[in-house]
Amino acid sequence: MAKKAAKKQSGQSTAVAEGEVPVVGAREACPCGSGRRYKACHGRQAAHAVQELVHRPFEGLPGEADWVALRELVPAATVPLTLAAGVAEGAVGEVPSVTLATVLPLAWPALRRPDGSIMLGLQTQSSSGDLSRDLAEALELALATEPGSPVPARRTAPGGRRLQELLDTSAPFTPAVHTGFEFWLEDAESATGDVAASLERANASAIPTEKLAGVDSAYWCGTPDKNHLRWVMTVPEEQLLDALARLSAAGLSSLGEDTRLVGSFRAHGLTVPVWDLPLEMTAEECEKPAVEFAARLAETLADPRPLTADERRARANLVSRQITLN
């Protein structure tokens, strides 16, 4: 008992403040000074936070479907963000702008440019189970970072704020899709040496992608074998699958000759139908059939009748080819 008490007393002398407990090995003593192993103390809180998966992290933000698309589908895109009132107060220096980017160099969570502007990386690893909370913490760290510095990756602390609290949710969300990653640099044309080589490699790996203008959250992409249209929809999954099954059974699910609805996947709580397109079909040529399909889908969603046997088979076929990204 005396040894245990001494050990606890010794641990208390080196205890760290709540909210600053670093991550250590599961079997090591918890740095908080409790005398327990990390996995039975603050490690339990961290594990619990990871298990609490938020299925729709972008719900409540304008452009939820586009947030999902930029997270999972689009290689290179940026969106200007507007901070909520008071969020920039206390920031290190002026913050002339905040821009969401699909990905940043070295997968940085965020970057503070020399002029004080912030770039927030969307395609980063989630550590808390709530992507909105991870991104919010990266944004808050960027506000506290000296201009000209990246924000390094770290495990998200539990209990932090979410994007829905940091951003002005009345501001529009308007993605700009790029052909490459020149947006990483303030003056991409002057890039030389390793920077230019890195940028060239990144651009070469990007799949050509374009956002359709006539419908919401639909993205054309070109691959060597065939083109695709991937359309992120906010319709509840069960209702959407019923409607897609009705259209498939009626032969009305395509986007024109040699196109085919091949299935769907789930991403961050939303369903993303996918069409195969012929190689020669451009994004511009998808516009009209996509608008026409949207009208058919809206009409079908309003149909209250139960599915027929053929429609149930079509639905089962769609479900069998559905995958979940997260």
Secondary structure as GFF3:
##gff-version 3
##sequence-region A 1 326
A	DSSP	alpha_helix	2	13	.	.	.	ID=ss1
A	DSSP	three_ten_helix	38	40	.	.	.	ID=ss2
A	DSSP	alpha_helix	42	51	.	.	.	ID=ss3
A	DSSP	alpha_helix	64	72	.	.	.	ID=ss4
A	DSSP	beta_strand	77	81	.	.	.	ID=ss5
A	DSSP	beta_strand	98	101	.	.	.	ID=ss6
A	DSSP	three_ten_helix	105	107	.	.	.	ID=ss7
A	DSSP	beta_strand	110	112	.	.	.	ID=ss8
A	DSSP	beta_strand	118	121	.	.	.	ID=ss9
A	DSSP	alpha_helix	131	143	.	.	.	ID=ss10
A	DSSP	beta_strand	149	151	.	.	.	ID=ss11
A	DSSP	alpha_helix	163	166	.	.	.	ID=ss12
A	DSSP	beta_strand	176	177	.	.	.	ID=ss13
A	DSSP	three_ten_helix	182	184	.	.	.	ID=ss14
A	DSSP	three_ten_helix	188	190	.	.	.	ID=ss15
A	DSSP	alpha_helix	193	205	.	.	.	ID=ss16
A	DSSP	beta_strand	209	211	.	.	.	ID=ss17
A	DSSP	beta_strand	218	222	.	.	.	ID=ss18
A	DSSP	beta_strand	227	231	.	.	.	ID=ss19
A	DSSP	alpha_helix	237	249	.	.	.	ID=ss20
A	DSSP	beta_strand	260	267	.	.	.	ID=ss21
A	DSSP	beta_strand	270	277	.	.	.	ID=ss22
A	DSSP	alpha_helix	283	301	.	.	.	ID=ss23
A	DSSP	alpha_helix	309	320	.	.	.	ID=ss24
A	DSSP	beta_strand	323	324	.	.	.	ID=ss25
###
